[in-house]
Amino acid sequence: MKIMGLILLIGGWLIAVAGLLITDATGMRMIMALVGFGTTIAGLMTVNKGHTAHAIWKGRGGLA
């Protein structure tokens, strides 16, 4: 789950940067930036969900 979130985070950043390189149109750059931002937010939520699923305070061994 954390690996998938990391891929989404990097992918979202790459989408936003690719929007700068692909076109000169401001509207298209805005759309690409928003798509990249959305992908990055989805990645953050995925990483957070993966982290809290195996959090130390859950009490599945370790320090709890």
VEXLONU-954217 format. One line per field, with one value per residue: residue number from 1; x, y, z of N, C-alpha, C in turn. Coordinates in Angstrom, 3 decimals, always signed. Layout:
% VEXLONU-954217
resi = c(NUM / ...)
n_east = c(X / ...)
n_north = c(Y / ...)
n_up = c(Z / ...)
ca_east = c(X / ...)
ca_north = c(Y / ...)
ca_up = c(Z / ...)
c_east = c(X / ...)
c_north = c(Y / ...)
c_up = c(Z / ...)
This chain:
% VEXLONU-954217
resi = c(1 / 2 / 3 / 4 / 5 / 6 / 7 / 8 / 9 / 10 / 11 / 12 / 13 / 14 / 15 / 16 / 17 / 18 / 19 / 20 / 21 / 22 / 23 / 24 / 25 / 26 / 27 / 28 / 29 / 30 / 31 / 32 / 33 / 34 / 35 / 36 / 37 / 38 / 39 / 40 / 41 / 42 / 43 / 44 / 45 / 46 / 47 / 48 / 49 / 50 / 51 / 52 / 53 / 54 / 55 / 56 / 57 / 58 / 59 / 60 / 61 / 62 / 63 / 64)
n_east = c(+0.825 / +1.951 / +3.935 / +2.424 / +1.229 / +3.495 / +4.246 / +2.032 / +2.394 / +4.856 / +4.147 / +2.088 / +3.537 / +5.185 / +3.281 / +2.389 / +4.777 / +5.260 / +3.183 / +4.132 / +6.142 / +4.977 / +3.053 / +2.357 / +0.077 / -1.885 / -4.271 / -4.256 / -1.979 / -2.867 / -4.888 / -3.363 / -1.767 / -3.708 / -4.661 / -2.313 / -1.995 / -4.276 / -3.693 / -1.430 / -2.506 / -4.197 / -2.225 / -0.995 / -3.093 / -3.266 / -0.745 / -0.975 / -3.125 / -1.984 / +0.041 / -1.317 / -2.648 / -0.763 / +0.177 / +2.061 / +0.628 / -1.522 / -1.263 / -0.310 / +1.847 / +5.386 / +6.104 / +3.784)
n_north = c(-1.181 / +1.225 / +1.476 / +1.769 / +4.228 / +5.863 / +5.662 / +6.944 / +9.508 / +10.347 / +10.070 / +11.982 / +14.336 / +14.179 / +14.363 / +17.008 / +18.429 / +17.549 / +18.789 / +21.373 / +21.063 / +19.969 / +21.677 / +25.097 / +26.414 / +28.113 / +27.251 / +24.470 / +23.817 / +24.461 / +22.566 / +20.195 / +20.621 / +20.563 / +17.930 / +16.555 / +17.467 / +16.372 / +13.640 / +13.464 / +14.090 / +11.883 / +9.943 / +10.738 / +10.246 / +7.484 / +6.624 / +7.525 / +5.960 / +3.408 / +3.717 / +4.203 / +1.810 / +0.024 / +1.130 / +2.010 / +2.372 / +0.724 / -1.724 / -4.269 / -5.941 / -5.322 / -2.258 / -1.795)
n_up = c(+0.000 / +0.792 / -1.134 / -3.477 / -2.898 / -2.873 / -5.547 / -6.705 / -5.625 / -6.793 / -9.453 / -9.700 / -9.330 / -11.574 / -13.623 / -13.291 / -13.824 / -16.422 / -17.728 / -17.955 / -19.795 / -22.062 / -23.304 / -24.289 / -23.754 / -21.442 / -20.222 / -20.614 / -19.202 / -16.648 / -16.291 / -16.397 / -14.135 / -12.108 / -12.372 / -11.756 / -9.124 / -7.923 / -8.227 / -6.628 / -4.110 / -3.798 / -3.605 / -1.193 / +0.602 / +0.328 / +1.252 / +3.883 / +4.795 / +4.596 / +6.450 / +8.902 / +9.159 / +10.041 / +12.379 / +15.315 / +17.659 / +17.441 / +18.670 / +17.885 / +18.714 / +19.139 / +20.554 / +21.955)
ca_east = c(+0.000 / +2.832 / +4.623 / +1.462 / +1.110 / +4.713 / +4.147 / +1.065 / +3.015 / +5.835 / +3.404 / +1.410 / +4.548 / +5.616 / +2.199 / +2.419 / +5.967 / +5.081 / +2.300 / +4.945 / +6.997 / +4.202 / +2.312 / +2.513 / -1.248 / -2.074 / -5.387 / -3.831 / -1.046 / -3.679 / -5.545 / -2.346 / -1.375 / -4.778 / -4.647 / -1.151 / -2.293 / -5.232 / -2.982 / -0.561 / -3.361 / -4.589 / -1.042 / -0.844 / -4.118 / -2.912 / +0.377 / -1.493 / -3.914 / -1.035 / +0.776 / -2.178 / -3.039 / +0.300 / +0.732 / +2.601 / -0.354 / -2.578 / -1.075 / -0.043 / +3.231 / +6.336 / +6.187 / +2.483)
ca_north = c(+0.000 / +2.389 / +1.564 / +2.334 / +5.643 / +6.527 / +5.751 / +8.005 / +10.799 / +10.688 / +10.218 / +13.279 / +15.365 / +14.082 / +14.886 / +18.470 / +18.909 / +17.267 / +19.820 / +22.537 / +20.747 / +19.530 / +22.719 / +26.488 / +26.946 / +28.271 / +26.417 / +23.078 / +23.707 / +24.477 / +21.260 / +19.209 / +20.868 / +20.086 / +16.467 / +16.153 / +17.748 / +15.351 / +12.365 / +13.558 / +14.005 / +10.475 / +9.246 / +11.060 / +9.522 / +6.070 / +6.436 / +7.708 / +4.779 / +2.314 / +3.969 / +4.027 / +0.406 / -0.683 / +2.091 / +1.426 / +2.444 / -0.265 / -2.765 / -5.577 / -6.302 / -4.218 / -1.478 / -1.637)
ca_up = c(+0.000 / +0.837 / -2.430 / -4.420 / -2.566 / -3.330 / -7.015 / -6.998 / -5.301 / -7.824 / -10.708 / -9.686 / -9.555 / -12.971 / -14.462 / -13.218 / -14.523 / -17.851 / -18.261 / -18.306 / -20.938 / -23.224 / -23.995 / -23.887 / -23.454 / -20.007 / -19.786 / -20.573 / -18.076 / -15.432 / -16.204 / -16.047 / -12.754 / -11.240 / -12.423 / -10.969 / -7.722 / -7.485 / -8.127 / -5.467 / -2.921 / -3.688 / -3.103 / +0.224 / +1.351 / +0.299 / +2.174 / +5.234 / +5.137 / +4.816 / +7.688 / +10.072 / +9.266 / +10.762 / +13.328 / +16.531 / +18.728 / +17.211 / +19.648 / +17.288 / +18.987 / +19.189 / +21.777 / +22.618)
c_east = c(+0.877 / +3.571 / +3.694 / +1.278 / +2.313 / +4.706 / +3.168 / +1.644 / +3.984 / +5.142 / +2.681 / +2.368 / +4.994 / +4.544 / +2.228 / +3.618 / +5.837 / +4.159 / +3.055 / +5.738 / +6.209 / +3.614 / +2.659 / +1.176 / -1.485 / -3.187 / -5.004 / -2.839 / -1.801 / -4.363 / -4.542 / -1.885 / -2.436 / -4.869 / -3.467 / -1.366 / -3.255 / -4.578 / -2.075 / -1.361 / -3.830 / -3.424 / -0.807 / -1.860 / -3.806 / -1.765 / -0.105 / -2.300 / -3.011 / -0.266 / -0.095 / -2.656 / -2.020 / +0.951 / +1.109 / +1.567 / -1.519 / -2.443 / -0.860 / +1.396 / +4.120 / +6.319 / +4.879 / +2.203)
c_north = c(+1.256 / +2.578 / +2.188 / +3.835 / +6.439 / +6.684 / +6.841 / +9.383 / +11.246 / +10.896 / +11.552 / +14.428 / +15.367 / +14.600 / +16.412 / +19.051 / +18.678 / +18.291 / +21.076 / +22.294 / +20.451 / +20.694 / +24.108 / +27.126 / +26.962 / +27.377 / +24.958 / +22.848 / +23.664 / +23.127 / +20.189 / +19.379 / +20.352 / +18.562 / +15.932 / +16.359 / +16.706 / +13.991 / +12.353 / +13.451 / +12.569 / +9.639 / +9.503 / +10.308 / +8.033 / +5.772 / +6.555 / +6.494 / +3.576 / +2.475 / +3.698 / +2.586 / -0.388 / +0.222 / +1.418 / +1.418 / +1.468 / -1.472 / -4.158 / -5.997 / -5.085 / -3.539 / -1.407 / -2.722)
c_up = c(+0.000 / -0.484 / -3.473 / -4.168 / -3.029 / -4.850 / -7.414 / -6.718 / -6.396 / -9.164 / -10.797 / -9.926 / -11.019 / -13.929 / -14.469 / -13.960 / -16.028 / -18.490 / -18.653 / -19.588 / -22.205 / -24.006 / -23.467 / -23.508 / -21.939 / -19.479 / -19.659 / -19.426 / -16.748 / -15.224 / -15.782 / -14.591 / -11.785 / -11.225 / -11.606 / -9.486 / -7.156 / -7.310 / -6.904 / -4.174 / -2.712 / -3.158 / -1.626 / +1.075 / +1.401 / +1.251 / +3.614 / +5.677 / +5.405 / +6.112 / +8.913 / +10.221 / +10.083 / +11.808 / +14.638 / +17.656 / +18.543 / +18.133 / +19.083 / +17.516 / +19.071 / +20.542 / +22.550 / +23.621)
